[in-house]
Amino acid sequence: MNMFKLASAGILLSILGLSGCSGMTHQEKNTAVGAAVGGVAGNVLCGGVLCTGAGAVVGGVIGHEVSKDEDKKKK
């Protein structure tokens, strides 16, 4: 029963999180994705809160800068 509640809560939070991204610009979405990927990578590499946070910051900056270049190419 606890696994069912945990899975249900995870699915609900995923749906709410994804619906919050619907009004975001392309650059904001890439920043969020970069931060998430960077946080996971930082956690895998070091395993600490500090490394996770640093990875999220670096990933967010990279995602932001990459999408800035894509927006310039479209114009």
N, C-alpha and C positions, 0 to 999 in steps of 0.2 A: 504493500500500500504506500509506503514512503517513496519508493521509486516512481510510482504513478504521480504523486503530488510534485515531486521534484521535476519530472519531465513536463508536466503540465505548466508549472511555473516557468520553466525555461522556454517553452514554446510561447507562452503569453508575453514574457519579457522580450523575446525576439520579435514578435509581431509589433509590439508597441515601439520598440527601438527602430524598426525599419519604417514604420509609418511616420516617425518623427523626421526622417530624412527626406520626405517627399518634397518639401519646400526648399531644400538646400540647392545651392548652385553646384556646378560641376567641380569647381575648385574646392568648395567646402566638403563635398563628398570625398574627394581624393585626399584631403587633409585628414579626415576622420579615418579613412581606410589605412592611410600611411601610419597614423598613430596607433591603430589597433595592431597592425602587422609588426610595427617596431616594438610595441610593448611585449608581444609574444616572443619576438626574437631576443629581446633583452632578457626576458625571463628564462628562456632556454639557455642562453649563453652563460649567464651568471647565477640565476636562480634567486636573486634577492629583489627586494622592493625598489632599491635604488637603481639597479640595472633595468628593471621593468619600466620605471619612470623615465630614465634617460633614453631608453629605446623608443618609448612612446613619443618623447619630444623630438628626437632625431627623425623618426619616421613621419611625424606630422609635418615637420619642416620640409622634408624631401617630397612628400605628397603635395604640399602646397606649391612648392617651386616647380615641380614637374607639370602640374596642371596650369600654372601661369604661362609656361612656354606653349602648351597646347592651345590656350586661348588666344595667344598672339598669332599663331599660325592660321587660325580660323578667320581672323579679321583681314 
